[in-house]
Amino acid sequence: MRYVIRKDGDLSTVGIHRNSFDEALATAAEMIAMRGDEKSIVVEDTWDKRTINEGEIASLIAARSPDRT
């Protein structure tokens, strides 16, 4: 598994995506929109040993979205 979605500071996994970064971001965004507590959602890239926080998730999704001009 490459991308693991977790609540920040929590060891439990709430989602996994094997290879698709875009799908991991989309799943994380859905979880952020529907969460019932104050814990932040993060995406962990297990290959690059990197944690992507909510701010980065929002920026990456916005950058991938088509312009709405």
N, CA, C and O atoms as a CHARMM CRD file, in Angstrom:
* protein
*
  276
    1    1 MET  N      0.84300  -1.16900   0.00000 PROA 1      0.00000
    2    1 MET  CA     0.00000   0.00000   0.00000 PROA 1      0.00000
    3    1 MET  C      0.88500   1.22800   0.00000 PROA 1      0.00000
    4    1 MET  O      1.84500   1.32700   0.76400 PROA 1      0.00000
    5    2 ARG  N      0.55100   2.13700  -0.85100 PROA 2      0.00000
    6    2 ARG  CA     1.37100   3.33400  -0.96000 PROA 2      0.00000
    7    2 ARG  C      0.79100   4.51300  -0.19100 PROA 2      0.00000
    8    2 ARG  O      1.51700   5.18200   0.54500 PROA 2      0.00000
    9    3 TYR  N     -0.49200   4.77900  -0.34600 PROA 3      0.00000
   10    3 TYR  CA    -1.11200   5.93800   0.29000 PROA 3      0.00000
   11    3 TYR  C     -2.06400   5.48400   1.38800 PROA 3      0.00000
   12    3 TYR  O     -3.00500   4.73200   1.13700 PROA 3      0.00000
   13    4 VAL  N     -1.81000   5.94500   2.60200 PROA 4      0.00000
   14    4 VAL  CA    -2.62700   5.58000   3.75100 PROA 4      0.00000
   15    4 VAL  C     -3.29200   6.85200   4.26700 PROA 4      0.00000
   16    4 VAL  O     -2.62400   7.86400   4.47600 PROA 4      0.00000
   17    5 ILE  N     -4.58900   6.80000   4.46900 PROA 5      0.00000
   18    5 ILE  CA    -5.32200   7.95200   4.97200 PROA 5      0.00000
   19    5 ILE  C     -5.62200   7.69900   6.44400 PROA 5      0.00000
   20    5 ILE  O     -6.17000   6.66200   6.81700 PROA 5      0.00000
   21    6 ARG  N     -5.25000   8.67100   7.26700 PROA 6      0.00000
   22    6 ARG  CA    -5.42700   8.54800   8.71200 PROA 6      0.00000
   23    6 ARG  C     -5.96600   9.85300   9.28500 PROA 6      0.00000
   24    6 ARG  O     -5.92500  10.90300   8.64300 PROA 6      0.00000
   25    7 LYS  N     -6.47400   9.75400  10.51600 PROA 7      0.00000
   26    7 LYS  CA    -6.73300  10.96200  11.28700 PROA 7      0.00000
   27    7 LYS  C     -5.38700  11.35800  11.88700 PROA 7      0.00000
   28    7 LYS  O     -4.67000  10.50800  12.41400 PROA 7      0.00000
   29    8 ASP  N     -5.04200  12.63600  11.81000 PROA 8      0.00000
   30    8 ASP  CA    -3.74700  13.11800  12.28900 PROA 8      0.00000
   31    8 ASP  C     -3.54300  12.76000  13.75500 PROA 8      0.00000
   32    8 ASP  O     -4.41400  13.01300  14.58700 PROA 8      0.00000
   33    9 GLY  N     -2.40400  12.17700  14.06600 PROA 9      0.00000
   34    9 GLY  CA    -2.08400  11.79200  15.42400 PROA 9      0.00000
   35    9 GLY  C     -2.68200  10.46800  15.85100 PROA 9      0.00000
   36    9 GLY  O     -2.52000  10.05400  16.99900 PROA 9      0.00000
   37   10 ASP  N     -3.36900   9.80100  14.94400 PROA 10     0.00000
   38   10 ASP  CA    -4.04200   8.54100  15.24300 PROA 10     0.00000
   39   10 ASP  C     -3.38600   7.44800  14.40600 PROA 10     0.00000
   40   10 ASP  O     -3.04100   7.68300  13.24800 PROA 10     0.00000
   41   11 LEU  N     -3.21500   6.28200  14.96200 PROA 11     0.00000
   42   11 LEU  CA    -2.58300   5.20200  14.21900 PROA 11     0.00000
   43   11 LEU  C     -3.56200   4.37000  13.40300 PROA 11     0.00000
   44   11 LEU  O     -3.14600   3.56000  12.57400 PROA 11     0.00000
   45   12 SER  N     -4.86200   4.56100  13.63100 PROA 12     0.00000
   46   12 SER  CA    -5.81800   3.76000  12.87600 PROA 12     0.00000
   47   12 SER  C     -5.94900   4.27200  11.44500 PROA 12     0.00000
   48   12 SER  O     -5.91000   5.47600  11.19300 PROA 12     0.00000
   49   13 THR  N     -6.10000   3.34800  10.53200 PROA 13     0.00000
   50   13 THR  CA    -6.21800   3.66300   9.10800 PROA 13     0.00000
   51   13 THR  C     -7.68100   3.84500   8.74400 PROA 13     0.00000
   52   13 THR  O     -8.52600   3.03400   9.12500 PROA 13     0.00000
   53   14 VAL  N     -7.98300   4.90800   8.00600 PROA 14     0.00000
   54   14 VAL  CA    -9.36400   5.12100   7.57100 PROA 14     0.00000
   55   14 VAL  C     -9.51000   4.94900   6.06300 PROA 14     0.00000
   56   14 VAL  O    -10.62800   4.99000   5.54900 PROA 14     0.00000
   57   15 GLY  N     -8.41700   4.76000   5.35200 PROA 15     0.00000
   58   15 GLY  CA    -8.47000   4.52400   3.91300 PROA 15     0.00000
   59   15 GLY  C     -7.11000   4.15300   3.36400 PROA 15     0.00000
   60   15 GLY  O     -6.08100   4.54300   3.91600 PROA 15     0.00000
   61   16 ILE  N     -7.10500   3.39400   2.26800 PROA 16     0.00000
   62   16 ILE  CA    -5.85500   2.96000   1.63100 PROA 16     0.00000
   63   16 ILE  C     -6.02500   3.02400   0.12100 PROA 16     0.00000
   64   16 ILE  O     -7.06500   2.64100  -0.41300 PROA 16     0.00000
   65   17 HSD  N     -5.00200   3.50800  -0.55800 PROA 17     0.00000
   66   17 HSD  CA    -4.95800   3.45400  -2.02400 PROA 17     0.00000
   67   17 HSD  C     -3.57600   2.93400  -2.40600 PROA 17     0.00000
   68   17 HSD  O     -2.55700   3.43700  -1.93400 PROA 17     0.00000
   69   18 ARG  N     -3.55900   1.93800  -3.25300 PROA 18     0.00000
   70   18 ARG  CA    -2.29300   1.30300  -3.60600 PROA 18     0.00000
   71   18 ARG  C     -1.39000   2.19000  -4.45900 PROA 18     0.00000
   72   18 ARG  O     -0.20200   2.31400  -4.16100 PROA 18     0.00000
   73   19 ASN  N     -1.91400   2.79800  -5.49300 PROA 19     0.00000
   74   19 ASN  CA    -1.05200   3.54200  -6.40400 PROA 19     0.00000
   75   19 ASN  C     -1.57700   4.90000  -6.83300 PROA 19     0.00000
   76   19 ASN  O     -0.79800   5.72400  -7.31100 PROA 19     0.00000
   77   20 SER  N     -2.85800   5.16500  -6.68200 PROA 20     0.00000
   78   20 SER  CA    -3.44700   6.37700  -7.23900 PROA 20     0.00000
   79   20 SER  C     -3.43800   7.52800  -6.23900 PROA 20     0.00000
   80   20 SER  O     -4.21800   7.54700  -5.28700 PROA 20     0.00000
   81   21 PHE  N     -2.54700   8.48200  -6.46800 PROA 21     0.00000
   82   21 PHE  CA    -2.46200   9.66100  -5.61800 PROA 21     0.00000
   83   21 PHE  C     -3.73700  10.49000  -5.73500 PROA 21     0.00000
   84   21 PHE  O     -4.24600  10.98700  -4.73100 PROA 21     0.00000
   85   22 ASP  N     -4.25400  10.64400  -6.94900 PROA 22     0.00000
   86   22 ASP  CA    -5.48700  11.41600  -7.15700 PROA 22     0.00000
   87   22 ASP  C     -6.66300  10.80600  -6.40300 PROA 22     0.00000
   88   22 ASP  O     -7.46100  11.53000  -5.80800 PROA 22     0.00000
   89   23 GLU  N     -6.77500   9.48300  -6.42400 PROA 23     0.00000
   90   23 GLU  CA    -7.85600   8.81900  -5.69400 PROA 23     0.00000
   91   23 GLU  C     -7.68200   8.98200  -4.18700 PROA 23     0.00000
   92   23 GLU  O     -8.66100   9.16000  -3.46300 PROA 23     0.00000
   93   24 ALA  N     -6.45300   8.92300  -3.72000 PROA 24     0.00000
   94   24 ALA  CA    -6.19200   9.12200  -2.29100 PROA 24     0.00000
   95   24 ALA  C     -6.59700  10.53400  -1.87500 PROA 24     0.00000
   96   24 ALA  O     -7.20500  10.71900  -0.82000 PROA 24     0.00000
   97   25 LEU  N     -6.26300  11.53200  -2.69900 PROA 25     0.00000
   98   25 LEU  CA    -6.64900  12.91300  -2.39500 PROA 25     0.00000
   99   25 LEU  C     -8.16500  13.07200  -2.38700 PROA 25     0.00000
  100   25 LEU  O     -8.71800  13.72700  -1.50400 PROA 25     0.00000
  101   26 ALA  N     -8.84000  12.47300  -3.37400 PROA 26     0.00000
  102   26 ALA  CA   -10.30200  12.57600  -3.45700 PROA 26     0.00000
  103   26 ALA  C    -10.96700  11.92300  -2.24300 PROA 26     0.00000
  104   26 ALA  O    -11.91700  12.46900  -1.68200 PROA 26     0.00000
  105   27 THR  N    -10.46700  10.76200  -1.84500 PROA 27     0.00000
  106   27 THR  CA   -11.01900  10.08100  -0.67400 PROA 27     0.00000
  107   27 THR  C    -10.79800  10.91300   0.57900 PROA 27     0.00000
  108   27 THR  O    -11.70200  11.05200   1.40300 PROA 27     0.00000
  109   28 ALA  N     -9.60600  11.46500   0.72600 PROA 28     0.00000
  110   28 ALA  CA    -9.30500  12.30300   1.89100 PROA 28     0.00000
  111   28 ALA  C    -10.21700  13.52700   1.92000 PROA 28     0.00000
  112   28 ALA  O    -10.70800  13.90700   2.98300 PROA 28     0.00000
  113   29 ALA  N    -10.44600  14.14600   0.76200 PROA 29     0.00000
  114   29 ALA  CA   -11.31800  15.32200   0.69500 PROA 29     0.00000
  115   29 ALA  C    -12.74200  14.96600   1.11800 PROA 29     0.00000
  116   29 ALA  O    -13.38800  15.74100   1.82300 PROA 29     0.00000
  117   30 GLU  N    -13.23400  13.80800   0.69900 PROA 30     0.00000
  118   30 GLU  CA   -14.56300  13.35800   1.11300 PROA 30     0.00000
  119   30 GLU  C    -14.61500  13.15000   2.61900 PROA 30     0.00000
  120   30 GLU  O    -15.59700  13.51800   3.26400 PROA 30     0.00000
  121   31 MET  N    -13.57400  12.56800   3.17900 PROA 31     0.00000
  122   31 MET  CA   -13.53200  12.32500   4.62400 PROA 31     0.00000
  123   31 MET  C    -13.46800  13.63700   5.39800 PROA 31     0.00000
  124   31 MET  O    -14.07400  13.76100   6.46200 PROA 31     0.00000
  125   32 ILE  N    -12.74000  14.61000   4.87000 PROA 32     0.00000
  126   32 ILE  CA   -12.65600  15.92300   5.51600 PROA 32     0.00000
  127   32 ILE  C    -14.04700  16.56400   5.53900 PROA 32     0.00000
  128   32 ILE  O    -14.46100  17.12900   6.55200 PROA 32     0.00000
  129   33 ALA  N    -14.75600  16.47100   4.42400 PROA 33     0.00000
  130   33 ALA  CA   -16.08300  17.08300   4.32100 PROA 33     0.00000
  131   33 ALA  C    -17.10300  16.41700   5.24600 PROA 33     0.00000
  132   33 ALA  O    -18.04200  17.07200   5.70000 PROA 33     0.00000
  133   34 MET  N    -16.93000  15.13100   5.52600 PROA 34     0.00000
  134   34 MET  CA   -17.92700  14.37800   6.29800 PROA 34     0.00000
  135   34 MET  C    -17.50800  14.07400   7.72800 PROA 34     0.00000
  136   34 MET  O    -18.25700  13.41700   8.45000 PROA 34     0.00000
  137   35 ARG  N    -16.34600  14.52500   8.15900 PROA 35     0.00000
  138   35 ARG  CA   -15.86200  14.11700   9.48400 PROA 35     0.00000
  139   35 ARG  C    -16.74900  14.65900  10.59400 PROA 35     0.00000
  140   35 ARG  O    -17.36200  15.72000  10.47900 PROA 35     0.00000
  141   36 GLY  N    -16.79000  13.89300  11.66300 PROA 36     0.00000
  142   36 GLY  CA   -17.64400  14.25000  12.77700 PROA 36     0.00000
  143   36 GLY  C    -16.87800  14.74200  13.98900 PROA 36     0.00000
  144   36 GLY  O    -17.47700  14.99900  15.03300 PROA 36     0.00000
  145   37 ASP  N    -15.57000  14.87800  13.87100 PROA 37     0.00000
  146   37 ASP  CA   -14.78700  15.36200  15.00600 PROA 37     0.00000
  147   37 ASP  C    -13.77100  16.39700  14.51900 PROA 37     0.00000
  148   37 ASP  O    -13.76200  16.76600  13.34500 PROA 37     0.00000
  149   38 GLU  N    -12.94300  16.84400  15.40900 PROA 38     0.00000
  150   38 GLU  CA   -11.99100  17.90600  15.08600 PROA 38     0.00000
  151   38 GLU  C    -10.63800  17.39800  14.57100 PROA 38     0.00000
  152   38 GLU  O     -9.78200  18.20300  14.20400 PROA 38     0.00000
  153   39 LYS  N    -10.43700  16.09600  14.54100 PROA 39     0.00000
  154   39 LYS  CA    -9.14500  15.57100  14.09900 PROA 39     0.00000
  155   39 LYS  C     -8.93400  15.80100  12.61300 PROA 39     0.00000
  156   39 LYS  O     -9.82900  15.55600  11.80400 PROA 39     0.00000
  157   40 SER  N     -7.75600  16.27000  12.26200 PROA 40     0.00000
  158   40 SER  CA    -7.41400  16.50200  10.86300 PROA 40     0.00000
  159   40 SER  C     -7.19100  15.18000  10.14500 PROA 40     0.00000
  160   40 SER  O     -6.79500  14.18500  10.75300 PROA 40     0.00000
  161   41 ILE  N     -7.44900  15.18500   8.85100 PROA 41     0.00000
  162   41 ILE  CA    -7.19500  14.02500   8.00800 PROA 41     0.00000
  163   41 ILE  C     -5.86700  14.25400   7.29100 PROA 41     0.00000
  164   41 ILE  O     -5.61100  15.35200   6.79600 PROA 41     0.00000
  165   42 VAL  N     -5.03100  13.23700   7.23300 PROA 42     0.00000
  166   42 VAL  CA    -3.75600  13.31900   6.51500 PROA 42     0.00000
  167   42 VAL  C     -3.63800  12.13100   5.56900 PROA 42     0.00000
  168   42 VAL  O     -4.24000  11.08000   5.79000 PROA 42     0.00000
  169   43 VAL  N     -2.85000  12.31400   4.51200 PROA 43     0.00000
  170   43 VAL  CA    -2.51000  11.23200   3.59600 PROA 43     0.00000
  171   43 VAL  C     -1.02500  10.96500   3.78600 PROA 43     0.00000
  172   43 VAL  O     -0.20800  11.87700   3.65700 PROA 43     0.00000
  173   44 GLU  N     -0.67500   9.73200   4.08800 PROA 44     0.00000
  174   44 GLU  CA     0.72700   9.35600   4.24000 PROA 44     0.00000
  175   44 GLU  C      1.18300   8.63000   2.97900 PROA 44     0.00000
  176   44 GLU  O      0.58100   7.63800   2.57000 PROA 44     0.00000
  177   45 ASP  N      2.24100   9.13000   2.37500 PROA 45     0.00000
  178   45 ASP  CA     2.86900   8.46800   1.23400 PROA 45     0.00000
  179   45 ASP  C      3.95100   7.56900   1.83100 PROA 45     0.00000
  180   45 ASP  O      5.00600   8.05100   2.24200 PROA 45     0.00000
  181   46 THR  N      3.68800   6.27400   1.87700 PROA 46     0.00000
  182   46 THR  CA     4.59600   5.35500   2.56100 PROA 46     0.00000
  183   46 THR  C      5.89300   5.11400   1.80400 PROA 46     0.00000
  184   46 THR  O      6.88800   4.70400   2.40100 PROA 46     0.00000
  185   47 TRP  N      5.89600   5.36000   0.50200 PROA 47     0.00000
  186   47 TRP  CA     7.12600   5.17600  -0.26600 PROA 47     0.00000
  187   47 TRP  C      8.08000   6.34800  -0.07100 PROA 47     0.00000
  188   47 TRP  O      9.28400   6.15900   0.10300 PROA 47     0.00000
  189   48 ASP  N      7.53200   7.56100  -0.10100 PROA 48     0.00000
  190   48 ASP  CA     8.36400   8.75400   0.02700 PROA 48     0.00000
  191   48 ASP  C      8.48300   9.23700   1.46300 PROA 48     0.00000
  192   48 ASP  O      9.12800  10.25000   1.73100 PROA 48     0.00000
  193   49 LYS  N      7.85600   8.50500   2.39200 PROA 49     0.00000
  194   49 LYS  CA     7.88600   8.85700   3.82400 PROA 49     0.00000
  195   49 LYS  C      7.46800  10.31500   4.02100 PROA 49     0.00000
  196   49 LYS  O      8.18800  11.10000   4.63700 PROA 49     0.00000
  197   50 ARG  N      6.30700  10.66100   3.49400 PROA 50     0.00000
  198   50 ARG  CA     5.81400  12.03400   3.51700 PROA 50     0.00000
  199   50 ARG  C      4.37000  12.04400   4.01700 PROA 50     0.00000
  200   50 ARG  O      3.57900  11.17200   3.65700 PROA 50     0.00000
  201   51 THR  N      4.03000  13.02200   4.83800 PROA 51     0.00000
  202   51 THR  CA     2.66400  13.20000   5.29900 PROA 51     0.00000
  203   51 THR  C      2.10200  14.47400   4.68500 PROA 51     0.00000
  204   51 THR  O      2.71900  15.53600   4.76600 PROA 51     0.00000
  205   52 ILE  N      0.93700  14.36200   4.07600 PROA 52     0.00000
  206   52 ILE  CA     0.29300  15.48400   3.40000 PROA 52     0.00000
  207   52 ILE  C     -0.88900  15.91900   4.25500 PROA 52     0.00000
  208   52 ILE  O     -1.83300  15.15500   4.45700 PROA 52     0.00000
  209   53 ASN  N     -0.83200  17.15900   4.76000 PROA 53     0.00000
  210   53 ASN  CA    -1.88300  17.63800   5.66200 PROA 53     0.00000
  211   53 ASN  C     -3.06100  18.20900   4.89100 PROA 53     0.00000
  212   53 ASN  O     -3.04300  18.26700   3.66200 PROA 53     0.00000
  213   54 GLU  N     -4.09200  18.63400   5.62900 PROA 54     0.00000
  214   54 GLU  CA    -5.31900  19.12300   4.99700 PROA 54     0.00000
  215   54 GLU  C     -5.08800  20.32900   4.09400 PROA 54     0.00000
  216   54 GLU  O     -5.69900  20.42400   3.02900 PROA 54     0.00000
  217   55 GLY  N     -4.23000  21.24000   4.49400 PROA 55     0.00000
  218   55 GLY  CA    -3.93800  22.40400   3.66900 PROA 55     0.00000
  219   55 GLY  C     -3.33400  22.00700   2.33700 PROA 55     0.00000
  220   55 GLY  O     -3.72000  22.52900   1.29000 PROA 55     0.00000
  221   56 GLU  N     -2.38000  21.07700   2.37700 PROA 56     0.00000
  222   56 GLU  CA    -1.76100  20.58700   1.14100 PROA 56     0.00000
  223   56 GLU  C     -2.76600  19.81500   0.29000 PROA 56     0.00000
  224   56 GLU  O     -2.76200  19.92700  -0.93600 PROA 56     0.00000
  225   57 ILE  N     -3.62700  19.03200   0.94000 PROA 57     0.00000
  226   57 ILE  CA    -4.65300  18.27400   0.21000 PROA 57     0.00000
  227   57 ILE  C     -5.53800  19.24400  -0.57100 PROA 57     0.00000
  228   57 ILE  O     -5.78600  19.04100  -1.76000 PROA 57     0.00000
  229   58 ALA  N     -6.01500  20.30300   0.09700 PROA 58     0.00000
  230   58 ALA  CA    -6.87900  21.29200  -0.56400 PROA 58     0.00000
  231   58 ALA  C     -6.14900  21.97200  -1.71900 PROA 58     0.00000
  232   58 ALA  O     -6.73200  22.16500  -2.78600 PROA 58     0.00000
  233   59 SER  N     -4.88300  22.33700  -1.52400 PROA 59     0.00000
  234   59 SER  CA    -4.10500  22.99500  -2.58300 PROA 59     0.00000
  235   59 SER  C     -3.89400  22.08100  -3.77900 PROA 59     0.00000
  236   59 SER  O     -4.01500  22.51400  -4.92500 PROA 59     0.00000
  237   60 LEU  N     -3.58000  20.82500  -3.51600 PROA 60     0.00000
  238   60 LEU  CA    -3.35300  19.87200  -4.60600 PROA 60     0.00000
  239   60 LEU  C     -4.63100  19.60700  -5.39000 PROA 60     0.00000
  240   60 LEU  O     -4.59800  19.49100  -6.61500 PROA 60     0.00000
  241   61 ILE  N     -5.75400  19.51000  -4.69100 PROA 61     0.00000
  242   61 ILE  CA    -7.03000  19.29700  -5.38100 PROA 61     0.00000
  243   61 ILE  C     -7.38000  20.52300  -6.22400 PROA 61     0.00000
  244   61 ILE  O     -7.82300  20.38800  -7.36500 PROA 61     0.00000
  245   62 ALA  N     -7.18400  21.70700  -5.66600 PROA 62     0.00000
  246   62 ALA  CA    -7.47400  22.94100  -6.41500 PROA 62     0.00000
  247   62 ALA  C     -6.59900  23.04700  -7.65900 PROA 62     0.00000
  248   62 ALA  O     -7.06100  23.48900  -8.71100 PROA 62     0.00000
  249   63 ALA  N     -5.34800  22.64300  -7.54100 PROA 63     0.00000
  250   63 ALA  CA    -4.43400  22.70900  -8.69100 PROA 63     0.00000
  251   63 ALA  C     -4.83400  21.73000  -9.78300 PROA 63     0.00000
  252   63 ALA  O     -4.55100  21.97100 -10.95600 PROA 63     0.00000
  253   64 ARG  N     -5.48300  20.63700  -9.42300 PROA 64     0.00000
  254   64 ARG  CA    -5.89100  19.63500 -10.40400 PROA 64     0.00000
  255   64 ARG  C     -7.26900  19.91800 -10.99900 PROA 64     0.00000
  256   64 ARG  O     -7.64100  19.32600 -12.01200 PROA 64     0.00000
  257   65 SER  N     -8.02600  20.81700 -10.37600 PROA 65     0.00000
  258   65 SER  CA    -9.36800  21.13200 -10.84900 PROA 65     0.00000
  259   65 SER  C     -9.30800  22.06500 -12.05500 PROA 65     0.00000
  260   65 SER  O     -8.45800  22.95300 -12.12300 PROA 65     0.00000
  261   66 PRO  N    -10.21600  21.85800 -13.00300 PROA 66     0.00000
  262   66 PRO  CA   -10.23900  22.77100 -14.15400 PROA 66     0.00000
  263   66 PRO  C    -10.64100  24.17000 -13.71700 PROA 66     0.00000
  264   66 PRO  O    -11.41300  24.33100 -12.77100 PROA 66     0.00000
  265   67 ASP  N    -10.12500  25.17200 -14.39700 PROA 67     0.00000
  266   67 ASP  CA   -10.46900  26.57200 -14.09000 PROA 67     0.00000
  267   67 ASP  C    -11.95100  26.80700 -14.29900 PROA 67     0.00000
  268   67 ASP  O    -12.54500  26.30500 -15.25300 PROA 67     0.00000
  269   68 ARG  N    -12.52500  27.55300 -13.42200 PROA 68     0.00000
  270   68 ARG  CA   -13.94800  27.87400 -13.52100 PROA 68     0.00000
  271   68 ARG  C    -14.07500  29.36800 -13.83200 PROA 68     0.00000
  272   68 ARG  O    -14.55700  30.14800 -13.01100 PROA 68     0.00000
  273   69 THR  N    -13.63600  29.74400 -15.02100 PROA 69     0.00000
  274   69 THR  CA   -13.67300  31.15900 -15.40600 PROA 69     0.00000
  275   69 THR  C    -14.90000  31.50700 -16.19200 PROA 69     0.00000
  276   69 THR  O    -15.07300  32.66000 -16.58700 PROA 69     0.00000
